[in-house]
Amino acid sequence: MLRFLGWLFTVGFIAFLGVAAGVSYVIWDMSQGLPDYKQLAQYEPPVMTRVHAADGTLVAEYAEQRRLFVPINDIPKKLIQAFISAEDKTFYQHQGLDWPGLAAAGLRYIEVKATGKGQIVGASTITQQVTKNFLLTNERSVERKVKEAILAHRIEQAFNKDQILELYLNEIFLGLNSYGVAAASLNYFGKSLNDLSLEEIAYLAALPKGPNNYHPFKQTKRAVERRNWVLNEMYDNGYITKAERDAAQGQPLEVNPRPFGARLFAAESFAEEARRELAQIYGEKKLMTGGLSVRTTLEPKLQIYARQALARGLITFDRKRGFRGPVKNVAIDGDWGETIAKIEVPSDLDPWRLAVVLEVGEAGAKIGLQPQTLSTGVARDRETGTIPVALMTWARKYIDGSKLGPEIKTATDVLSVGDVVYVAPDSTAGQFHLAQVPDVEGALVAMDPHTGRVLSLVGGFSYGRSQFNRAVQALRQPGSSFKPFVYAAALDNGYTPSSVILDAPIEFKMSNGEIWRPRNYQRKYYGPSTLRRGIEQSRNVMTVRLANDLGMSKISDLAQRVGIYDRVPNQLSYALGAGETTLLKMTTAYSIIANGGKKIEPTLIDRVQDRYGKTIYRHDKRECNQCGNQAWQEQAEPELFDIRPEVMNPYTAYQITSMLEGVVERGTGKKLRLVGKPVAGKTGTSNDERDAWFIGYTPDLTVGVYIGYDNPKPMGKGRTGGELAAPVVTDFMRMALRDKPATPFRVPKGIELIPINVKSGQRDLFGDDGVILEAFKPGEEPPSRTKVIGDQVATSGAPMSGGTQAPPESEAVIEGGLTTGTGGLY
């Protein structure tokens, strides 16, 4: 018997060795070619880039996966305890594998296979989940599980528990495209991790097993049950008290999903332009996965003001051109709510809504409003309202593109049953204004003239309707808003503000034999006038005479230095704004005048930090070697040197500012007087009133507005920059400068103010009519007698002074149509 037992033991031992050798070989074989787990130490997960306004407000996010990386030391202890309770109770005890759990899972597997009942359960530890998520695939096989176990054990030997948890909590997918607990906290609850309540923490910990199974709206009951189970586990593990558990379990599941993309209302155009700027610097891949933290130049309050001012201006103009009709007409014999719910509406038109006309009478119309979807994904109940006839009287028909139809007396004059229209809420509950999306477009840019920081940028009426950014992408003719640079070039080359130019008919014989006769907008001529009077009243003929006498090359050089054009052809029409440029470039150029002639580069980006908080980009290139973490010992403040190159004489810049103040006080920009503070600026209108501009500035703010059709066409007689664009700048400045002091423009040292008669250009008595304090550079004085510039440049075939050849009319028409003499500049 003993011999048999000895034999049996020997056979068993040999078999055990064989099995052990076989298992060892299998493990060794599977270990070959396994991913290098040490790479986890250098792992940088794809993290979303977040773009913030100047005050820290979130503007936009860009990501392939919505993930925020948070170091383990910054993750709340309760949240860690919740995930351990839900996913791996023995995490701090095991070495990568939960053997009791594996045994239980194996028995459960055999039971389910044998009976066909029940559900197979897993026994993966947090370490195994890290292994699967980072190093392996989701393939279900014995081989993959063995590899997972091997790697999990190796990871436990190479990393401490906190390092493993950090990888896990920042990688785990938790639904709503959220990767990691920090992103999930923001996306589900709109909170940072430190602000989460206990029940919210428990809900996040309930999600790893299957976010869709515990969807907060589609599977609310199951989600609450799973959350409460996690709370029970936390209590059983001693992490929370019974009172805390019971209180948390009694709370409803309140989830408010946060939309992904642009966050700040009305900032979509700005955000998209900032995205382009970032992509140009870092590339799309870095932008989408690099976890950049971007601080932009955007001032949220000014952005709202800009959107409001531009929208009001466009709507005001559009309403004067009457009602173009409903969006569409639908049958309402069925479910009208479902019908109009299918019509797509730009999200940024809020509070406007789409409505369908249900009934029409003399006093008004009954409307059904398009259902609004709440954040829960549930649509509001059907709503109805009324449009009183008093709130649609503007909606006269626009006949033949030139005049309005008869006045509106009843609602039936405007609307019919089934018409789908936009409406805007009135102050009286249940009543709405008839609204219409303008077909004219525009843009507004506000800038800090000292730094080039773009404080607000609106690229059109509705970004949701059109992503074309008219502030930076639309090339348009600036018209007379270019004239200040003609006059600045003259002031840089021996002219003074009191120089007198003849305002009288002039004609040039062109190379093709045609005669070009530039005209003033008013079709009138005013004789000899000073430069000041010429720019204040936007005289075309005076500007052409000045450019002809000066020479276009000097004007071209200045236009390039301030960034308006890359090149200016040797054509006099360009002195009247025939070349195409963008609103952002024009606003930047005016900012250079405002800051005293210093070159600035427009930017939407202030600073960029990488995922570790290191600054990798600054718009401000000034160095401050004394700005380190030094103890304050009453030393002098650090001095930052101005490194901006000078592209315009500072005296010239102030002279132009003084003249442009006159544009507001006495000239084409009088509407800006409503701002109630010192403002300088210039109107601009291209030929046939196709483009309307106004660029205005105070000592510390520059604002540019452009209005026109995307497919350029006449906007109507009298639709000038002073009529359309100036009121928008006025509206914006009144809001933006409401709480700011009335700061006068800064006068450079050495400037001498001399009383000048604006007609003769000579000294006169201050206080008399037509006498203005004019700015002269050091050493400059007004002439003792009047010399009229241009009175020798005259008739057809006469030689032209200044060496400038008049542009052929055919070229001018192609390049802008500004030299045909129709007087479209103002």
C-alpha positions in Angstrom: 0.0 0.0 0.0 2.8 2.4 0.9 4.6 1.5 -2.3 1.4 2.3 -4.3 0.9 5.6 -2.5 4.6 6.4 -3.2 4.1 5.6 -6.8 0.9 7.6 -6.9 2.7 10.6 -5.3 5.5 10.3 -7.8 3.2 10.2 -10.7 1.2 13.1 -9.3 4.3 15.1 -8.7 5.6 14.5 -12.2 2.2 15.5 -13.6 2.2 18.6 -11.4 5.6 19.5 -12.7 4.5 18.8 -16.3 1.4 21.0 -15.8 3.4 23.7 -14.1 6.0 23.6 -16.9 3.3 23.8 -19.5 1.6 26.7 -17.7 5.0 28.4 -17.3 5.7 27.9 -21.0 2.3 29.3 -22.0 2.9 32.3 -19.7 6.4 32.7 -21.1 5.2 32.4 -24.6 2.4 34.9 -24.1 4.8 37.3 -22.4 6.8 37.6 -25.5 5.8 40.6 -27.5 3.6 42.1 -24.8 3.4 45.9 -24.9 6.0 47.7 -22.8 4.1 48.7 -19.6 6.9 51.1 -18.8 5.5 53.5 -21.4 2.7 54.3 -19.0 5.2 56.5 -17.1 5.4 58.7 -20.1 1.8 58.5 -21.1 0.1 61.7 -22.1 -3.6 61.1 -22.8 -5.3 63.1 -25.5 -6.7 66.1 -23.5 -9.2 68.7 -24.7 -8.0 72.2 -25.4 -10.0 74.9 -23.5 -10.3 78.4 -24.7 -11.2 81.1 -22.2 -12.1 84.8 -22.4 -9.9 87.4 -20.7 -11.9 87.1 -17.5 -11.7 83.3 -17.4 -15.1 82.6 -18.9 -15.1 79.4 -21.0 -15.5 80.3 -24.6 -14.9 77.0 -26.5 -13.5 73.5 -26.2 -11.7 71.4 -28.9 -11.1 67.7 -28.5 -11.3 64.3 -30.1 -12.2 63.0 -26.6 -13.6 65.2 -23.9 -10.9 64.7 -21.3 -9.3 66.8 -18.6 -6.2 65.4 -16.9 -6.2 65.9 -13.1 -3.3 64.8 -10.8 -4.3 62.3 -8.2 -3.5 64.7 -5.4 -6.3 67.0 -6.8 -8.9 64.3 -7.0 -11.3 64.4 -3.9 -10.8 61.5 -1.5 -14.5 60.7 -1.5 -14.5 60.2 -5.2 -11.6 57.8 -5.0 -13.4 55.8 -2.3 -16.6 55.7 -4.4 -14.7 54.2 -7.4 -12.9 51.7 -5.2 -16.1 50.6 -3.6 -17.8 50.2 -7.0 -15.0 48.7 -9.0 -12.3 47.1 -6.8 -12.8 46.8 -3.0 -9.4 45.2 -2.4 -7.5 47.6 -4.6 -5.0 48.5 -1.8 -4.5 44.9 -0.8 -4.0 42.9 -4.0 -1.0 42.8 -6.4 -2.9 43.3 -9.6 -5.3 40.3 -9.4 -8.3 39.6 -7.1 -8.0 35.8 -6.7 -11.1 35.4 -4.5 -13.0 37.5 -7.0 -11.6 35.4 -9.9 -12.7 32.2 -8.2 -16.2 33.5 -7.6 -16.4 34.7 -11.2 -15.2 31.3 -12.5 -17.9 29.5 -10.5 -20.5 31.9 -11.7 -19.4 31.3 -15.3 -19.8 27.5 -14.8 -23.2 28.0 -13.2 -24.5 30.2 -16.0 -23.2 27.9 -18.7 -24.7 24.8 -17.0 -28.1 26.3 -16.3 -28.4 28.8 -19.0 -29.7 31.3 -16.4 -28.2 34.4 -14.9 -25.5 36.7 -16.1 -21.7 36.3 -16.2 -19.9 38.7 -14.0 -16.4 40.0 -14.3 -13.6 40.3 -11.7 -11.3 42.8 -13.3 -9.4 44.9 -10.8 -8.7 48.6 -11.5 -5.1 47.6 -12.4 -6.5 45.1 -15.0 -8.8 47.8 -16.4 -5.8 50.1 -16.8 -4.0 47.3 -18.6 -6.9 46.8 -20.9 -7.6 50.4 -21.6 -4.0 51.4 -22.2 -2.1 48.4 -23.5 -4.6 45.8 -24.9 -7.8 45.5 -26.9 -11.3 44.8 -25.7 -11.1 41.3 -27.3 -12.9 38.6 -25.2 -10.6 35.6 -25.1 -8.6 33.5 -22.6 -5.4 34.6 -24.2 -6.2 38.3 -23.8 -7.2 37.7 -20.1 -3.9 35.9 -19.5 -1.9 38.7 -21.0 -4.0 41.2 -19.0 -3.1 39.3 -15.8 0.6 39.2 -16.6 0.7 42.9 -17.4 -1.4 43.8 -14.3 1.1 42.1 -12.1 4.1 43.8 -13.8 2.3 47.2 -13.5 1.8 46.7 -9.8 5.5 46.0 -9.4 6.5 49.1 -11.4 4.0 51.7 -10.1 2.5 52.6 -6.8 -1.3 52.6 -6.2 -1.7 56.3 -6.6 0.0 56.3 -10.0 -2.3 53.5 -11.1 -5.4 55.3 -9.8 -4.3 58.5 -11.6 -4.1 56.7 -14.9 -7.5 54.9 -14.3 -9.5 58.0 -13.2 -8.2 60.1 -16.1 -8.8 57.5 -18.8 -12.1 55.7 -17.9 -15.0 56.4 -20.3 -18.1 57.6 -18.4 -20.5 58.5 -21.2 -21.5 61.8 -22.9 -18.1 61.6 -24.7 -16.5 62.1 -21.3 -13.1 60.5 -20.7 -11.9 60.8 -17.1 -13.7 61.9 -14.0 -12.9 65.7 -14.4 -14.6 65.9 -17.8 -17.5 63.8 -16.6 -18.0 66.1 -13.6 -18.2 69.1 -15.9 -20.3 67.4 -18.6 -22.9 65.8 -16.3 -23.1 68.4 -13.5 -21.3 71.6 -14.8 -19.1 71.4 -11.7 -15.4 70.9 -10.9 -14.6 67.7 -8.9 -14.2 69.6 -5.6 -17.8 70.9 -5.9 -19.5 67.6 -6.4 -22.0 66.4 -3.8 -21.9 62.8 -2.4 -24.8 61.6 -4.5 -23.1 63.1 -7.6 -19.8 61.4 -6.8 -21.7 58.1 -6.4 -23.4 58.5 -9.7 -20.1 59.0 -11.6 -18.8 55.9 -9.8 -21.8 54.0 -11.1 -21.0 54.6 -14.7 -17.9 52.5 -15.6 -19.8 49.3 -16.0 -21.8 50.8 -18.8 -22.7 54.5 -19.1 -25.6 53.8 -21.5 -27.1 51.3 -19.0 -27.4 54.1 -16.5 -28.2 57.0 -18.7 -29.6 59.8 -16.5 -32.7 60.4 -18.8 -33.2 57.2 -20.7 -32.5 54.8 -17.8 -33.3 57.0 -14.9 -34.6 54.3 -12.6 -31.7 52.0 -13.2 -29.3 54.9 -12.8 -30.7 55.8 -9.4 -30.6 52.2 -8.3 -27.0 51.8 -9.3 -26.0 55.1 -7.6 -27.7 54.0 -4.4 -25.9 50.6 -4.6 -22.6 52.5 -4.8 -23.6 54.5 -1.7 -24.4 51.2 0.1 -21.0 49.9 -0.8 -19.3 53.0 0.4 -21.1 52.6 3.7 -20.2 48.9 4.0 -16.6 49.8 3.4 -16.7 52.4 6.2 -16.2 55.4 3.9 -19.4 57.2 4.8 -21.8 57.1 7.7 -25.3 55.7 7.6 -26.8 59.3 7.9 -24.7 60.4 4.9 -25.8 57.3 2.9 -29.4 57.8 3.7 -29.4 61.5 2.9 -27.6 61.0 -0.4 -29.9 58.1 -1.4 -32.9 60.4 -0.8 -31.7 62.9 -3.4 -33.1 62.9 -6.9 -30.7 62.4 -9.8 -30.3 66.0 -11.2 -28.1 66.0 -14.2 -27.7 69.0 -16.5 -25.6 68.0 -19.5 -23.3 70.7 -20.7 -23.2 71.3 -24.5 -19.8 70.8 -26.2 -18.3 73.6 -28.3 -18.6 77.4 -27.9 -19.9 78.3 -24.5 -20.2 82.1 -24.4 -23.3 83.3 -26.3 -22.5 85.5 -29.2 -18.9 84.6 -29.3 -19.0 81.9 -32.0 -17.3 84.0 -34.6 -14.5 85.0 -32.2 -14.1 81.4 -31.1 -13.7 80.1 -34.6 -11.2 82.8 -35.6 -9.2 82.0 -32.4 -9.3 78.3 -33.4 -7.9 79.1 -36.8 -5.1 81.2 -35.2 -4.3 78.3 -32.8 -4.3 75.7 -35.6 -2.0 77.9 -37.6 0.5 78.1 -34.7 0.3 74.5 -33.4 -1.5 72.4 -36.0 -4.9 70.6 -35.7 -3.5 67.6 -33.9 -2.0 69.6 -31.1 -5.1 71.7 -30.9 -7.4 68.7 -30.5 -5.3 66.5 -28.2 -2.7 68.7 -26.6 -4.7 69.9 -23.6 -3.8 73.6 -24.2 -5.2 76.2 -21.9 -5.8 79.3 -24.0 -6.4 82.8 -22.6 -8.0 85.0 -25.3 -8.4 88.7 -25.5 -12.2 88.5 -25.5 -14.1 90.7 -23.1 -17.4 89.0 -22.6 -19.4 92.1 -21.8 -18.1 93.9 -24.8 -18.8 90.9 -27.0 -22.5 91.0 -25.9 -22.6 94.7 -26.6 -21.1 94.2 -30.0 -23.6 91.5 -31.0 -26.5 93.6 -29.8 -25.3 96.8 -31.5 -24.6 95.1 -34.9 -27.9 93.1 -34.8 -29.9 96.3 -34.0 -28.2 98.2 -36.8 -28.9 95.4 -39.4 -32.5 94.9 -38.3 -33.2 98.7 -38.4 -31.9 98.9 -42.0 -33.6 95.7 -43.0 -37.0 96.8 -41.7 -36.8 100.0 -43.7 -36.8 97.8 -46.8 -40.0 96.0 -45.8 -41.1 92.4 -45.4 -39.8 89.8 -47.7 -42.5 87.2 -46.7 -42.6 84.2 -44.5 -39.9 81.6 -44.1 -42.3 79.1 -45.8 -46.0 78.2 -45.7 -47.2 74.9 -44.4 -50.5 73.1 -44.0 -51.8 73.1 -40.4 -54.6 70.6 -40.7 -52.4 68.0 -39.0 -49.9 68.3 -36.2 -48.5 71.8 -36.7 -46.1 71.4 -33.7 -44.4 68.4 -35.4 -44.3 70.2 -38.7 -42.5 73.3 -37.5 -40.3 71.3 -35.1 -38.6 69.8 -38.1 -37.5 73.3 -39.4 -34.0 74.0 -38.4 -33.4 77.3 -36.6 -30.0 78.8 -35.8 -29.4 78.4 -32.1 -27.9 81.9 -31.7 -31.1 83.7 -32.7 -32.4 83.4 -29.1 -34.8 84.8 -27.9 -36.3 84.8 -31.4 -38.4 81.7 -32.1 -40.1 80.2 -35.1 -43.9 80.2 -35.2 -46.7 79.2 -37.5 -49.7 81.4 -38.1 -52.9 79.5 -36.9 -55.5 82.3 -37.3 -55.5 85.8 -38.8 -57.8 88.6 -38.1 -57.9 92.4 -38.4 -56.4 92.9 -34.9 -53.6 90.4 -35.2 -52.6 86.8 -35.7 -52.7 83.7 -33.4 -49.5 81.8 -33.6 -48.2 78.4 -32.6 -44.6 78.5 -31.3 -41.9 76.0 -32.3 -41.3 73.6 -29.3 -38.1 74.3 -27.4 -36.0 71.4 -26.3 -34.9 71.5 -22.7 -31.4 70.3 -21.5 -33.1 67.0 -20.4 -33.8 66.3 -24.1 -37.6 66.7 -23.5 -39.5 69.3 -25.6 -41.7 71.9 -23.9 -45.4 71.6 -24.2 -47.1 73.4 -27.1 -47.2 77.1 -26.7 -49.3 79.7 -28.5 -49.3 83.4 -28.6 -50.4 86.4 -30.6 -48.9 89.1 -32.9 -50.9 92.2 -32.5 -51.1 94.3 -35.7 -49.3 97.1 -33.9 -46.2 94.9 -33.7 -46.1 94.2 -37.4 -46.7 97.7 -38.9 -43.1 97.8 -40.2 -43.8 94.8 -42.5 -44.9 96.7 -45.6 -44.1 95.2 -49.0 -40.9 96.1 -50.7 -41.9 96.9 -54.3 -39.5 96.7 -57.3 -36.5 97.0 -54.9 -37.0 100.7 -54.6 -40.1 101.7 -52.6 -42.4 100.4 -49.8 -46.0 99.3 -50.3 -49.1 100.7 -48.5 -49.2 101.1 -44.8 -50.3 98.0 -42.7 -53.8 98.4 -41.3 -54.8 94.8 -40.5 -52.8 91.6 -39.9 -54.3 90.1 -43.1 -52.2 92.7 -45.0 -49.1 90.8 -43.9 -49.8 87.2 -42.8 -51.8 84.2 -44.0 -52.7 81.0 -42.2 -49.8 78.5 -42.4 -47.1 81.1 -42.7 -44.0 80.2 -40.8 -42.3 83.3 -39.4 -39.8 84.4 -36.8 -41.1 86.2 -33.7 -39.5 88.0 -30.8 -41.1 88.2 -27.4 -42.7 91.4 -26.3 -42.7 92.8 -22.8 -46.4 91.8 -22.6 -46.6 88.1 -21.8 -48.0 86.0 -24.7 -47.4 88.8 -27.3 -44.7 88.7 -29.9 -43.2 91.0 -32.5 -43.1 89.9 -36.1 -39.3 89.5 -36.9 -37.3 88.9 -40.0 -33.7 87.7 -40.4 -31.9 90.5 -42.3 -30.5 89.7 -45.7 -27.9 92.5 -45.3 -24.8 91.5 -43.3 -22.1 93.2 -41.4 -19.3 92.9 -38.9 -17.9 94.7 -35.8 -14.4 94.7 -34.3 -13.4 96.4 -31.1 -9.7 96.6 -30.3 -7.3 97.9 -27.7 -5.3 100.4 -29.9 -2.1 100.1 -27.7 -1.7 96.3 -27.9 -3.8 95.0 -30.8 -5.8 92.9 -28.5 -9.2 92.2 -30.1 -11.7 92.8 -27.3 -14.8 91.8 -29.3 -15.4 90.5 -32.8 -18.8 89.7 -34.5 -18.6 88.3 -38.0 -22.2 88.6 -39.0 -25.8 88.6 -37.8 -26.0 84.9 -37.0 -23.1 82.4 -36.9 -25.6 79.6 -36.9 -26.9 80.8 -40.2 -23.6 81.6 -41.8 -20.1 80.9 -40.6 -18.6 83.4 -43.1 -16.7 85.9 -40.9 -17.1 89.3 -42.5 -14.6 90.9 -40.1 -11.6 88.9 -41.3 -12.7 87.0 -44.5 -14.7 89.6 -46.4 -12.6 91.7 -48.8 -14.4 94.9 -49.4 -13.7 98.5 -50.6 -13.2 100.8 -47.6 -14.2 103.9 -49.5 -13.5 107.2 -47.7 -12.5 105.5 -44.6 -9.1 105.1 -46.3 -8.7 108.9 -46.8 -7.1 109.6 -43.4 -4.0 107.7 -44.6 -3.9 109.8 -47.7 -3.9 112.9 -45.5 -1.4 111.3 -43.1 1.0 110.7 -46.0 0.7 114.3 -46.9 1.3 115.5 -43.4 4.4 113.4 -43.3 5.7 115.1 -46.5 5.5 118.8 -45.9 1.8 119.5 -45.8 0.0 120.9 -42.7 -3.6 120.8 -41.6 -3.9 124.4 -42.8 -2.7 123.6 -46.3 -5.3 124.7 -48.8 -6.5 122.5 -51.7 -8.8 123.5 -54.5 -12.2 121.8 -54.5 -13.3 122.3 -58.0 -14.1 120.2 -61.1 -11.0 118.3 -62.4 -10.6 115.8 -65.2 -7.8 113.5 -66.3 -7.1 112.1 -69.7 -6.6 108.4 -69.3 -4.3 106.1 -71.4 -7.3 104.8 -73.3 -8.4 108.2 -74.3 -11.3 108.4 -71.9 -11.8 111.3 -69.5 -12.1 110.7 -65.8 -14.0 113.3 -63.8 -14.1 112.5 -60.0 -17.0 114.1 -58.2 -18.0 114.8 -54.6 -20.8 112.8 -53.2 -23.0 115.9 -53.0 -22.2 116.8 -56.6 -21.1 120.2 -55.4 -17.8 122.0 -55.2 -16.7 124.4 -52.5 -13.5 126.1 -53.8 -10.3 126.4 -51.8 -10.5 124.5 -48.5 -8.0 123.3 -45.8 -7.0 119.7 -45.4 -9.1 119.6 -42.3 -12.2 120.7 -44.1 -11.5 118.2 -46.9 -11.4 115.3 -44.5 -14.3 116.5 -42.3 -16.6 116.8 -45.2 -15.1 113.8 -47.1 -14.4 115.7 -50.3 -13.4 113.3 -53.1 -12.0 115.9 -55.5 -9.8 117.5 -52.9 -8.4 114.0 -52.0 -7.7 113.2 -55.6 -5.9 116.5 -56.1 -3.9 115.9 -52.9 -2.9 112.4 -54.0 -2.0 113.6 -57.4 0.2 116.4 -56.0 1.7 114.1 -53.4 2.3 111.0 -55.5 0.7 107.6 -55.0 4.0 106.0 -54.0 4.1 107.8 -50.7 0.4 106.8 -49.9 1.2 103.2 -50.9 4.2 103.1 -48.6 2.1 104.3 -45.6 -0.8 101.9 -46.4 1.6 99.0 -46.4 3.3 100.1 -43.2 0.0 100.2 -41.3 -1.1 96.9 -42.8 -4.1 97.9 -44.9 -2.7 96.6 -48.2 0.2 94.5 -49.2 0.6 96.6 -52.4 -1.2 99.6 -53.8 -1.3 100.1 -57.6 -0.2 103.5 -58.9 -3.8 104.5 -59.5 -5.4 107.6 -58.1 -8.7 105.7 -57.5 -6.9 103.9 -54.6 -6.8 107.3 -52.8 -10.6 107.1 -52.7 -10.6 103.5 -51.2 -10.8 101.5 -54.4 -8.6 98.6 -53.0 -10.2 95.8 -51.1 -9.2 95.0 -47.5 -10.8 93.6 -44.4 -12.5 95.3 -41.4 -9.9 93.8 -39.0 -7.0 95.4 -41.0 -8.8 98.8 -41.2 -9.5 98.7 -37.4 -5.8 97.9 -36.8 -4.7 100.7 -39.0 -6.9 103.2 -37.2 -5.5 101.9 -33.9 -2.1 102.9 -35.0 -3.3 106.4 -35.5 -4.9 106.3 -32.0 -1.8 105.1 -30.2 0.5 107.7 -31.7 1.9 105.8 -34.7 3.1 102.5 -33.1 2.9 99.3 -35.1 0.6 96.7 -33.5 -0.4 93.2 -34.6 -4.0 92.3 -34.1 -4.5 89.2 -32.0 -7.2 87.1 -30.4 -4.8 85.1 -28.3 -3.1 86.5 -25.2 -1.4 83.4 -23.8 -1.2 79.7 -24.3 -0.2 77.1 -21.6 0.5 73.5 -22.2 -1.2 70.7 -20.2 1.3 71.2 -17.4 0.7 74.9 -17.0 3.9 76.0 -18.7 3.4 79.2 -20.8 4.4 78.4 -24.4 3.0 81.5 -26.2 2.6 85.2 -25.2 1.3 87.9 -27.5 3.1 90.5 -25.4 6.8 90.0 -26.5 8.2 92.4 -23.9 10.7 90.9 -21.6 10.6 91.6 -17.8 13.8 90.3 -16.2 12.8 91.9 -12.9 9.3 90.3 -12.7 10.4 87.0 -11.0 9.3 85.9 -7.6 11.3 88.5 -5.8 10.6 89.7 -2.3 9.2 93.2 -2.1 11.9 95.5 -0.5 10.5 98.8 -1.7 12.6 98.5 -4.9 11.5 100.4 -8.0 8.8 99.0 -10.1 10.0 96.9 -13.1 10.3 98.9 -16.3 9.0 97.4 -19.5 10.4 98.9 -22.6 8.2 99.7 -25.6 9.4 97.6 -28.4 6.7 98.6 -30.9 8.2 100.0 -34.1 7.1 103.4 -35.2 5.3 103.4 -38.5 3.7 106.8 -38.4 5.1 110.1 -37.1 3.5 110.6 -33.6 2.9 114.3 -34.5 1.2 113.2 -37.7 -0.9 110.7 -35.8 -2.2 113.4 -33.4 -2.9 115.8 -36.3 -5.0 113.1 -38.0 -6.8 112.4 -34.7 -7.6 116.1 -34.3 -9.0 116.2 -37.8 -11.0 113.1 -37.3 -12.4 114.6 -34.1 -13.7 117.3 -36.4 -15.4 114.6 -38.6 -17.5 113.8 -35.5 -18.0 117.4 -34.4 -18.8 119.0 -37.7 -18.5 116.4 -40.5 -20.0 113.2 -41.8 -19.7 111.4 -38.4 -22.0 113.6 -36.4 -24.0 110.7 -35.0 -21.0 109.8 -32.8 -21.6 113.0 -30.8 -24.2 111.0 -28.9 -21.4 109.0 -27.3 -20.8 112.1 -25.1 -17.1 111.5 -25.0 -14.1 112.5 -27.1 -14.3 110.4 -30.3 -12.5 110.5 -33.6 -13.4 108.6 -36.7 -14.2 108.4 -40.4 -17.1 107.3 -42.5 -16.6 105.2 -45.7 -19.0 104.3 -48.5 -18.1 102.5 -51.7 -19.5 103.3 -55.1 -23.3 103.0 -55.5 -23.6 102.6 -51.7 -22.5 98.9 -51.8 -20.3 99.0 -48.7 -20.8 101.2 -45.6 -18.0 101.7 -43.0 -17.3 103.6 -39.9 -14.0 103.3 -38.0 -14.0 105.3 -34.7 -11.8 105.5 -31.7 -11.3 107.0 -28.3 -7.9 107.2 -26.6 -8.1 103.6 -25.5 -10.7 101.9 -27.7 -11.0 101.4 -31.5 -14.2 100.2 -33.1 -14.8 99.3 -36.7 -18.1 98.5 -38.4 -18.8 97.2 -41.9 -22.3 96.8 -43.4 -23.1 95.4 -46.9 -24.5 92.4 -48.8 -22.5 89.2 -49.1 -23.0 89.5 -52.9 -22.3 93.2 -53.1 -25.1 95.3 -54.5 -26.4 98.8 -53.9 -28.1 99.3 -50.6 -30.0 102.4 -51.7 -29.4 106.1 -52.2 -28.2 107.7 -49.0 -27.2 104.4 -47.3 -23.8 105.7 -46.4 -21.3 104.9 -43.7 -22.6 107.9 -41.8 -26.2 106.6 -42.1 -25.7 102.8 -41.5 -22.3 102.1 -39.8 -21.9 105.2 -37.6 -25.0 104.5 -35.6 -23.8 101.0 -34.8 -20.5 102.3 -33.6 -22.4 104.9 -31.5 -24.6 102.2 -30.0 -21.6 100.1 -29.1 -19.5 102.9 -27.6 -22.4 104.2 -25.5 -22.7 100.8 -23.9 -18.9 100.0 -23.7 -17.9 103.5 -22.3 -20.9 104.0 -20.1 -18.9 103.8 -16.9 -15.7 105.2 -18.3 -14.5 108.8 -17.8 -14.4 111.2 -20.8 -10.7 111.0 -21.4 -9.3 113.5 -23.9 -6.9 112.5 -26.6 -3.3 112.6 -25.5 -1.3 115.5 -27.1 2.4 114.8 -27.8 4.8 117.2 -26.2 5.9 119.9 -28.7 2.6 120.1 -30.6 1.5 123.8 -30.9 -2.2 124.6 -31.1 -2.7 127.7 -33.4 -6.1 129.3 -34.2 -6.7 128.8 -38.0 -9.4 129.9 -40.3 -10.7 126.7 -41.9 -11.3 128.5 -45.3 -8.1 130.5 -45.7 -5.8 128.3 -43.7 -4.3 131.4 -42.1 -4.1 132.5 -38.5 -7.2 134.1 -37.1 -8.8 135.2 -33.9 -9.8 132.2 -31.7 -13.6 132.4 -31.0 -14.5 133.8 -34.4 -16.8 131.7 -36.7 -14.8 129.2 -38.7 -11.7 129.4 -36.5 -10.3 126.2 -35.1 -7.3 125.4 -32.9 -5.2 123.5 -35.3 -2.3 121.2 -34.3 1.1 122.0 -35.8 4.3 120.1 -35.4 7.3 121.6 -33.7 8.8 124.3 -36.0 5.7 124.3 -38.3 3.6 127.5 -38.7 0.7 128.4 -40.9 1.6 130.3 -44.1 1.5 134.1 -44.1 -0.5 134.0 -47.3 -2.7 131.3 -48.9 -1.2 129.0 -51.4 -3.9 126.9 -53.1 -2.6 123.4 -54.0 -4.0 122.0 -57.3 -5.1 125.2 -59.0 -2.6 124.5 -61.8 -3.8 120.9 -62.3 -6.7 121.3 -64.6 -8.1 120.3 -67.9 -8.3 117.5 -70.3 -4.9 116.6 -71.7 -3.0 118.8 -69.2 0.2 117.3 -67.7 -0.3 115.9 -64.1 1.9 117.0 -61.3 3.3 114.5 -58.9 4.3 112.0 -61.6 1.1 110.0 -61.1 -0.7 108.6 -64.1 -4.5 108.6 -64.0 -5.9 105.1 -64.0 -7.6 103.8 -67.1 -11.4 103.7 -66.4 -11.7 100.1 -67.5 -9.2 99.0 -64.9 -10.8 101.1 -62.3 -14.2 99.7 -62.9 -12.8 96.2 -62.6 -10.9 96.9 -59.4 -13.6 98.8 -57.6 -15.7 101.1 -59.8 -14.7 104.2 -57.8 -13.3 106.3 -60.7 -16.4 106.5 -62.8 -17.4 109.8 -61.3 -20.7 108.7 -59.9 -19.9 110.2 -56.5 -20.4 107.1 -54.4 -17.9 108.0 -51.8 -18.9 109.5 -48.5 
